[in-house]
Amino acid sequence: MPSETILSPGVIALENDQPFILQAPIQADFAIVGPTVKGKVNIPTVVTSYTDYKNKYGETFLSGGQQFTYFTSLAASKFFENISPNPGALLITRVVSGSTINDWTPATSSFVSSSAHANGAPYNTDVFVLETLSEGIIMNSAGPTGPNDTLLSGSDDNFRWQIVSPNTQLGTFNLIIRKGNDSSILPSIMHNIGPVSLDPNSSNYIEKVIGNQIEVIIQDPLTGEYYTQLSGSYPNKYSTIRIKQVNQPTINYFDNNGVAKPQYTGSIPVVQSGVFGNGKGTNIPSTAGFYNENITDNNIQGLNPNHYTESISLLANKDAYNYNAIIAPGLIADPSFYPNSNNVVTQLLNIVENRGDCMAIIDLAKYNENIGQVVSNAQNRNTSYAAAYWPWVKTIHPTNTSQQVWAPASAFMPGVYAYNDKNGYPWLAPAGITRGVITSATQLEKILTQNNRDTLYQNKINPIATVSTAQSPAIVVYGQKTLQTQNTSLTRVNVRRLLINLKNFISKISNNFIFEQNTPALREQFLSLVNPYLSIVQQQEGLNNFQVIMDDSNNTPETINNNQLIGQIYLQPTKTVEFIVLDFNISSTGVIF
């Protein structure tokens, strides 16, 4: 259990892990940490659909002449496939190799003004600078052109731009952002922005309309903790670009008669088109560990596990980032053969335990591992804030339906949990034929026997099995144990998720009571909010019984003098059916029933 101490005003929600007295929290989103084709580096970013994910992070790439998809993309596609049509969100953190400061930069583009200012001053070739939000050489579209003005470096993941409708009388122009792989006869417009102005005092000033903010990661020299620092006055309104700088602002473009000032008319960009360049950084080596092949401790999807540490450290900040569960598919919790990867998994588990408001889903083995090693790796872990599933699963590619790929079990669990919550509640078991089917799965790396499943479940590993249904066989999650060793209610995923949900909800309510007068009326107000919510959870089969105590018995004069308000919440979670015993009795002929 996390060590929680009152050091400053705030809400402390404690857990008592007893067979009858429990409590905790949850939400509806997953955090996924791993490599992506493009996107912001190391900056956690929300996506609300798979289309949104592809626009921000891409999907497929070529390596060694083959097309690949990162586990990050597979996990995102499974989540949105199963949450739809309900709204859902993922928090994606892109991991890259190398130094993010020196090796990775966005692509930029500058814009040309008219040939000369009206007062005779020479024109400026950098009226303003546009920058991609995504980083890396993949964002560079500059280079030779082909027929119909196609870009040989253009792709579905990068962009090109156009300036249209410049108007020196009004001091405005329009900016069009197009897909990098379009052509002059088949333009693919992503954004048609404008009319915009270069006048900072105008309501349609280009920085206000597009945005100019950028985040950088800072490490606190005293505590070693990571956080993001935001600079720029205007929020970014588009998922692709931002204004890096305006070099030639037209401050107060009009004179007192409403006429454009001559010194500014030459700053308005002329009709033109262009590309982006100077982006640095690549994550795609010629040989890398993908799917079931070539994964080693120092080459997991082209990355060293140590590249994950900064991103995972940043996600420790529960005030900045909220998520219900986190995965880093590709990392293997195997101290014998994957020590570096195992160390990062340990870091991940330490974070979720210290946060106390989310779970981690981890992978215990590489592809084609034996059950003995999987069981051994599970014994090294003891926490109710994590769960493990096995074996690996083959699935249909999210967009290329003719391609099938292998992925670790963790990549599929966001989709399973999403389906469970859409069709039930977080406190129901995300397992079984009703809520635990892995959609679009085609094959398991190992067909588990009943003996295999027994061995796995006895050792805290949730088996994924092929199960016969009324319609046809299905690949189903057939377990819901956490990695906790001690046999209490917290050995079950549905109970842990119940507690996370309740602790989050009640803690948010409690924030409203900080700095209020500690009176009987305040305590009654707290009870009037908490008890109805727990009753709803009880009606939805999350609880058998509950009791909330916040009165003079636990808020003594001494407690009140210490500026504390104490509430005790007793919970009896509803248990799931995991074992069904049916006795078939055969009687002799003539026996009357």
C-alpha positions in Angstrom: 0.0 0.0 0.0 1.3 3.5 -0.8 2.8 5.4 2.2 0.4 8.4 2.6 1.2 11.2 5.1 -0.5 14.5 5.7 2.1 17.2 5.1 -0.1 20.0 3.7 -3.9 20.6 3.3 -5.5 17.9 1.2 -7.5 14.7 1.1 -5.9 11.4 2.2 -7.9 8.4 1.2 -6.5 5.4 3.0 -7.2 1.7 2.2 -7.6 -1.1 4.8 -7.1 -4.4 3.0 -9.3 -6.7 5.0 -11.7 -9.4 3.9 -14.7 -7.1 4.8 -13.3 -3.5 5.0 -12.1 -2.0 1.7 -12.1 1.1 -0.4 -10.5 2.8 -3.6 -11.0 4.6 -7.2 -11.0 4.5 -11.2 -11.7 6.3 -14.5 -12.4 5.4 -18.1 -9.1 6.0 -19.9 -5.9 4.1 -20.5 -2.4 5.5 -20.8 -0.2 3.8 -23.4 3.5 4.3 -23.4 5.6 3.3 -26.4 7.0 4.2 -29.9 4.8 5.7 -32.6 5.4 6.7 -36.2 5.1 10.4 -35.4 3.9 12.8 -32.7 5.1 14.9 -29.8 8.1 13.3 -28.1 7.6 12.2 -24.5 4.6 14.6 -24.0 1.5 12.7 -22.9 -1.4 13.7 -25.3 -5.0 12.8 -25.3 -6.6 11.2 -28.4 -10.4 10.6 -28.6 -10.8 8.4 -31.6 -8.6 6.1 -33.7 -8.7 8.7 -36.5 -7.5 11.3 -34.0 -4.7 8.9 -33.0 -3.6 8.3 -36.6 -3.6 12.1 -37.3 -1.4 12.7 -34.3 0.7 9.6 -34.1 0.5 7.8 -37.5 0.0 4.1 -37.9 2.3 2.0 -40.2 5.9 2.4 -41.3 8.5 0.6 -43.4 11.5 -1.1 -41.9 13.8 -3.4 -43.9 11.4 -3.4 -46.8 8.5 -4.6 -44.6 5.5 -2.8 -43.3 5.1 -2.7 -39.5 2.7 -1.3 -36.9 3.8 -0.5 -33.4 2.1 -2.2 -30.4 1.0 1.3 -29.4 -1.1 1.6 -32.5 -2.6 -1.9 -32.1 -3.6 -1.2 -28.5 -5.2 2.1 -29.5 -7.2 0.5 -32.3 -8.5 -2.3 -30.1 -9.5 0.3 -27.4 -11.6 2.5 -29.8 -13.0 -0.5 -31.6 -14.5 -1.8 -28.3 -15.5 1.5 -26.7 -17.5 2.7 -29.7 -20.1 4.3 -29.9 -19.4 5.4 -26.3 -16.9 8.3 -25.9 -13.5 7.3 -24.8 -10.0 8.7 -24.5 -6.4 7.4 -24.5 -3.3 9.2 -23.1 -0.5 8.5 -25.5 3.1 9.0 -24.7 5.5 8.6 -27.6 8.9 7.1 -26.7 11.9 7.7 -29.0 15.6 6.8 -29.0 18.4 9.3 -28.5 18.4 12.7 -26.8 15.1 14.5 -27.2 16.8 17.8 -26.9 19.6 17.3 -29.5 18.3 14.6 -31.8 14.6 15.4 -32.3 13.1 18.6 -33.7 9.9 19.5 -35.5 9.8 20.5 -39.2 9.4 24.2 -40.0 8.4 26.4 -42.9 8.8 30.1 -43.6 6.7 32.5 -45.7 7.6 35.1 -48.3 6.1 38.6 -48.3 5.6 40.9 -51.3 8.7 41.9 -53.3 9.2 45.0 -51.4 7.5 47.2 -48.8 5.7 50.3 -50.0 8.3 52.5 -48.3 11.0 50.8 -50.3 12.4 48.5 -47.6 13.4 45.0 -48.8 11.0 42.2 -48.4 11.3 39.6 -45.6 11.5 35.9 -46.4 10.5 34.9 -42.9 7.3 36.8 -42.3 6.3 34.1 -39.9 7.5 30.6 -39.1 5.1 27.6 -39.0 6.2 24.5 -37.1 4.8 20.9 -36.9 3.7 19.7 -33.5 5.1 16.3 -34.4 8.9 15.8 -34.4 11.2 13.8 -36.6 12.4 13.5 -40.2 9.1 11.9 -41.1 7.6 15.4 -41.0 9.9 16.7 -43.7 8.1 17.0 -47.0 10.8 19.2 -48.7 12.5 17.7 -51.8 12.0 17.0 -55.5 8.6 17.0 -57.0 6.9 14.6 -59.5 4.0 14.9 -61.9 1.1 17.1 -60.9 3.2 18.8 -58.2 3.4 15.6 -56.1 6.1 15.6 -53.4 8.5 12.6 -53.6 9.0 13.1 -49.8 5.3 13.6 -49.2 3.4 11.0 -47.2 0.2 10.5 -45.3 2.0 11.6 -42.1 3.5 14.9 -43.2 2.1 18.2 -44.7 2.4 20.9 -47.3 0.9 24.4 -47.2 -0.6 27.2 -49.4 -1.2 30.9 -49.0 -4.3 32.0 -50.8 -6.5 35.2 -50.9 -3.9 37.7 -49.7 -5.6 41.1 -49.2 -3.3 44.1 -48.5 -6.3 46.4 -48.0 -7.6 44.3 -45.2 -4.2 43.0 -44.0 -5.4 39.3 -44.2 -4.7 36.0 -46.0 -5.7 32.4 -45.8 -3.5 29.5 -44.9 -4.3 26.0 -46.2 -2.6 22.8 -44.8 -2.7 19.8 -47.1 -1.6 16.2 -46.8 2.0 15.7 -48.0 1.0 12.9 -50.4 -1.6 14.8 -52.4 -1.3 16.5 -55.8 -2.4 19.6 -57.6 -5.2 17.7 -59.3 -6.3 15.8 -56.2 -5.6 18.2 -53.3 -6.3 16.8 -49.8 -7.1 19.7 -47.5 -6.6 19.2 -43.8 -7.2 22.7 -42.6 -8.4 25.9 -44.3 -7.4 28.6 -41.8 -8.4 32.2 -42.1 -8.6 34.9 -43.0 -5.8 35.6 -40.5 -3.8 38.8 -39.7 -0.3 39.6 -38.6 -1.6 42.4 -36.4 -1.3 41.3 -32.7 -4.1 43.6 -31.8 -6.5 42.0 -34.2 -9.0 39.3 -33.2 -7.9 37.1 -36.1 -4.2 37.5 -35.3 -2.5 34.4 -36.7 -1.0 33.3 -33.3 -4.4 33.6 -31.7 -6.1 31.6 -34.5 -3.6 28.8 -34.8 -1.8 28.8 -31.4 1.8 29.1 -30.4 2.2 27.0 -27.3 4.9 24.3 -26.8 5.7 22.0 -23.9 9.1 20.9 -22.7 10.0 18.4 -20.1 11.9 19.6 -17.0 13.6 17.5 -14.3 13.5 19.1 -10.8 17.1 19.2 -9.7 16.1 18.7 -6.1 13.6 15.9 -6.2 14.5 14.4 -9.6 10.8 14.4 -10.6 9.8 15.3 -14.1 7.2 17.8 -15.2 6.2 19.7 -18.3 6.6 23.5 -18.7 4.3 25.3 -21.1 5.3 28.4 -22.9 3.4 30.5 -25.4 0.4 32.7 -24.9 -2.2 31.1 -27.2 -3.4 27.4 -27.0 -2.9 25.3 -30.1 -6.1 25.0 -32.0 -5.0 22.4 -34.6 -3.5 18.9 -34.1 -0.8 19.4 -36.7 0.9 22.8 -36.5 1.6 25.8 -34.4 3.1 29.3 -35.0 6.7 29.2 -33.9 7.2 32.9 -34.3 6.0 36.0 -36.1 9.0 38.0 -37.4 7.1 40.8 -39.1 4.0 41.8 -37.0 1.8 44.5 -38.5 0.9 46.2 -35.2 -2.2 48.4 -35.7 -2.4 47.7 -39.4 -4.8 50.6 -40.1 -4.3 54.3 -39.6 -7.0 56.6 -38.0 -8.9 56.7 -41.3 -9.1 52.9 -41.6 -6.5 52.8 -44.3 -3.7 50.2 -44.4 -0.4 51.8 -43.3 2.1 51.7 -46.2 4.9 50.3 -44.1 2.8 47.1 -43.4 1.3 46.3 -46.7 4.5 44.6 -47.9 4.4 42.2 -45.0 1.3 40.3 -46.2 2.4 37.0 -47.7 1.9 36.6 -51.5 0.1 33.6 -53.1 2.5 30.8 -52.7 2.9 27.1 -51.7 5.5 25.2 -49.8 6.7 22.3 -47.7 8.2 21.6 -44.3 11.8 20.7 -43.6 14.7 20.6 -41.0 12.9 18.1 -38.8 15.4 15.8 -37.0 15.1 12.4 -35.4 14.2 8.9 -36.6 12.8 5.9 -34.7 12.9 3.4 -37.5 16.0 1.3 -37.7 16.7 -1.1 -40.6 16.4 -4.1 -38.1 14.2 -3.9 -35.1 12.3 -6.3 -32.8 8.6 -6.3 -33.8 5.8 -8.7 -33.3 7.1 -12.1 -32.4 10.5 -11.7 -34.0 13.9 -10.4 -32.9 12.8 -8.9 -29.6 15.8 -8.6 -27.3 16.4 -6.8 -24.0 18.1 -4.0 -25.9 15.8 -3.9 -29.0 12.1 -3.8 -28.3 10.4 -2.2 -31.3 13.7 -0.5 -32.1 14.1 0.9 -28.6 16.2 0.3 -25.5 14.0 -0.1 -22.4 15.9 2.8 -20.8 14.3 5.1 -23.4 11.0 4.6 -21.5 12.1 5.9 -18.1 11.6 9.7 -18.6 8.1 9.2 -20.1 7.0 6.8 -17.3 8.5 9.2 -14.7 6.4 12.1 -16.1 3.2 10.0 -15.8 3.8 9.7 -12.1 2.2 13.1 -11.6 -1.4 12.4 -10.7 -2.3 16.0 -10.5 -1.3 16.5 -14.2 -2.3 13.2 -15.7 -5.4 11.1 -14.9 -5.8 7.6 -16.2 -7.4 4.4 -15.0 -4.8 1.9 -16.2 -1.4 2.0 -18.0 0.4 -0.3 -20.4 3.8 -0.3 -22.1 3.4 -3.2 -24.6 6.8 -4.6 -25.6 8.4 -4.3 -22.2 9.0 -7.7 -20.6 8.9 -8.4 -16.9 11.6 -11.1 -17.0 14.6 -10.5 -14.6 16.5 -13.5 -16.0 16.5 -12.7 -19.8 15.2 -9.1 -19.9 16.9 -7.4 -16.9 16.8 -3.8 -18.4 13.1 -4.2 -19.5 12.3 -5.8 -16.1 13.8 -2.7 -14.3 11.5 -0.4 -16.3 8.5 -2.5 -15.4 9.5 -2.2 -11.8 9.5 1.6 -12.2 6.1 1.4 -13.8 4.7 -0.7 -10.9 6.2 1.7 -8.3 4.4 4.6 -10.0 0.9 3.0 -10.0 1.3 1.9 -6.4 2.4 5.4 -5.3 -0.4 7.0 -7.2 -3.0 4.6 -5.9 -5.5 5.6 -8.5 -4.8 3.3 -11.4 -3.5 -0.2 -12.5 -0.8 -1.4 -14.7 -1.1 -4.3 -17.1 2.2 -6.0 -17.7 3.7 -8.7 -19.9 5.7 -11.5 -18.3 7.2 -13.2 -21.3 8.5 -12.8 -24.8 6.8 -14.7 -27.7 7.2 -18.5 -27.6 8.2 -18.7 -23.9 7.4 -21.8 -21.8 4.9 -21.7 -18.9 7.5 -22.4 -16.3 9.4 -19.2 -17.1 6.1 -17.2 -17.2 5.2 -18.6 -13.7 8.7 -17.8 -12.4 8.4 -14.2 -13.6 5.0 -13.8 -12.0 6.4 -14.9 -8.6 8.8 -11.9 -8.7 5.8 -9.5 -8.5 3.4 -8.9 -5.6 0.9 -6.0 -6.0 -2.8 -5.6 -6.3 -2.2 -2.6 -8.6 -1.2 -4.8 -11.6 -2.4 -7.8 -13.6 -0.7 -10.0 -16.2 -2.2 -12.0 -19.0 -0.8 -14.7 -21.3 -0.1 -16.0 -24.0 0.5 -13.7 -27.0 -2.3 -13.2 -29.5 -2.5 -12.9 -33.3 -4.9 -10.3 -34.6 -6.1 -8.7 -37.8 -4.2 -5.5 -38.6 -6.5 -2.5 -37.8 -6.6 -1.2 -41.4 -4.9 -3.8 -43.6 -7.3 -6.7 -43.1 -5.1 -9.0 -45.2 -2.3 -8.8 -42.7 -2.2 -10.5 -39.3 0.3 -9.7 -36.6 1.4 -11.1 -33.2 1.2 -8.9 -30.1 1.6 -9.3 -26.3 -1.6 -9.7 -24.3 -1.3 -6.2 -22.7 -2.0 -4.6 -26.2 -5.4 -6.2 -26.2 -6.5 -5.4 -22.6 -7.5 -1.7 -23.1 -10.1 -3.1 -25.6 -11.3 -5.8 -23.2 -11.6 -3.3 -20.3 -13.3 -0.8 -22.5 -15.9 -3.4 -23.7 -16.5 -4.4 -20.1 -17.1 -0.9 -18.9 -19.3 -0.1 -22.0 -21.5 -3.1 -21.4 -21.3 -3.2 -17.6 -19.3 -1.3 -15.0 -15.7 -1.1 -13.9 -16.5 -3.3 -10.9 -17.5 -6.2 -13.1 -15.0 -8.8 -14.1 -13.3 -8.0 -17.5 -13.3 -11.7 -18.3 -15.4 -14.5 -19.7 -17.6 -14.9 -22.7 -19.9 -12.0 -21.9 -17.3 -9.3 -21.4 -13.9 -10.9 -22.0 -13.8 -11.8 -25.7 -10.8 -10.4 -27.6 -12.3 -9.1 -30.8 -10.6 -9.7 -34.2 -8.2 -12.2 -32.5 -7.4 -15.1 -34.8 -4.9 -17.3 -33.0 -3.1 -17.9 -29.7 0.6 -18.7 -29.6 -0.3 -21.7 -27.4 -3.6 -23.5 -27.1 -3.9 -23.9 -23.3 -5.1 -27.1 -21.7 -7.1 -27.1 -18.5 -4.0 -28.1 -16.6 -2.1 -25.1 -18.2 -4.9 -22.8 -17.1 -4.9 -24.2 -13.6 -1.2 -23.7 -13.3 -1.3 -20.1 -14.6 -4.3 -19.1 -12.4 -2.8 -20.6 -9.3 0.3 -18.4 -10.0 -1.6 -15.1 -10.5 -1.5 -15.2 -14.3 -4.7 -14.7 -16.2 -5.0 -17.2 -19.0 -6.3 -16.3 -22.5 -8.0 -19.4 -23.9 -10.0 -20.6 -26.8 -13.5 -21.2 -25.5 -16.5 -22.8 -27.2 -19.6 -20.6 -27.3 -23.1 -21.2 -28.6 -22.1 -19.6 -31.9 -18.4 -20.5 -32.5 -15.1 -20.8 -30.6 -13.8 -17.5 -29.3 -10.5 -16.2 -27.9 -11.4 -15.2 -24.3 -9.7 -13.7 -21.3 -10.4 -16.4 -18.7 -9.1 -14.9 -15.5 -9.1 -11.7 -13.4 -6.4 -12.0 -10.8 -4.1 -9.2 -9.8 -0.5 -9.9 -9.0 -1.1 -9.7 -5.2 0.1 -12.9 -3.4 -1.9 -12.5 -0.1 -5.3 -14.0 -0.5 -7.7 -11.1 0.1 -10.4 -9.5 -2.0 -7.7 -7.4 -3.7 -6.5 -10.5 -5.6 -9.3 -9.8 -8.1 -9.2 -7.1 -10.8 -12.8 -6.2 -10.4 -12.3 -5.4 -6.7 -9.2 -3.3 -7.4 -11.0 -1.4 -10.1 -14.0 -0.9 -7.8 -11.8 0.6 -5.1 -10.0 2.8 -7.6 -13.4 4.1 -8.9 -14.7 4.8 -5.4 -11.6 6.4 -4.0 -11.4 8.7 -7.0 -15.0 9.8 -6.8 -15.0 10.3 -3.0 -11.7 12.1 -3.0 -13.0 14.6 -5.6 -16.1 15.2 -3.5 -13.9 15.7 -0.4 -11.8 18.4 -2.2 -14.9 20.6 -1.9 -14.7 20.4 1.9 -11.1 21.6 2.3 -10.9 24.8 4.4 -14.6 24.6 5.4 -15.7 24.7 9.0 -15.6 21.3 10.7 -19.1 21.1 12.0 -21.8 18.4 12.2 -23.6 20.1 9.3 -20.5 19.7 7.1 -20.3 16.0 8.0 -24.0 15.5 7.1 -23.3 17.2 3.8 -20.5 14.7 3.1 -22.7 11.8 4.0 -25.5 13.1 1.8 -23.2 13.0 -1.2 -21.3 9.8 -0.6 -24.1 7.4 0.6 -26.3 7.8 -2.5 -23.3 7.1 -4.8 -22.4 4.0 -2.9 -26.1 2.9 -3.1 -26.0 3.2 -6.9 -22.8 1.1 -6.9 -24.6 -1.5 -4.7 -27.6 -1.5 -7.1 -25.2 -2.1 -10.0 -23.8 -5.2 -8.2 -20.5 -3.7 -7.2 -21.2 -3.9 -3.4 -23.1 -6.3 -1.2 -23.0 -3.8 1.8 -21.4 -0.6 2.9 -21.3 1.8 5.8 -19.9 5.3 6.0 -19.1 6.7 9.5 -18.3 10.4 9.9 -19.6 11.7 13.2 -18.5 12.5 16.7 -17.2 8.9 17.2 -14.3 9.4 14.8 -14.2 13.2 14.8 -13.2 13.8 18.4 -12.3 17.3 19.8 -8.6 16.3 19.4 -9.1 15.4 15.8 -10.9 18.6 15.1 -8.2 20.6 16.9 -5.7 18.9 14.5 -7.7 20.4 11.5 -8.7 16.9 10.3 -12.0 15.5 9.1 -12.1 11.7 9.3 -14.4 9.4 7.5 -14.4 5.6 7.7 -15.8 3.7 4.7 -16.6 0.0 5.2 -17.1 -1.9 1.9 -18.1 -5.5 1.1 -17.4 -6.0 -2.6 -19.6 -8.4 -4.5 -17.6 -11.5 -5.4 -17.7 -13.0 -8.9 -18.4 -16.6 -9.9 -15.1 -18.2 -11.0 -15.8 -21.9 -10.3 -19.0 -23.7 -11.1 -19.5 -27.2 -9.7 -22.3 -29.3 -11.2 -23.2 -32.7 -9.7 -24.9 -35.0 -12.1 -26.6 -37.9 -10.3 -27.6 -41.0 -12.1 -30.5 -43.0 -10.6 -31.8 -46.5 -11.2 -34.9 -47.1 -13.3 -38.1 -46.7 -11.3 -36.8 -44.0 -9.0 -39.5 -41.3 -8.6 -38.2 -37.7 -8.7 
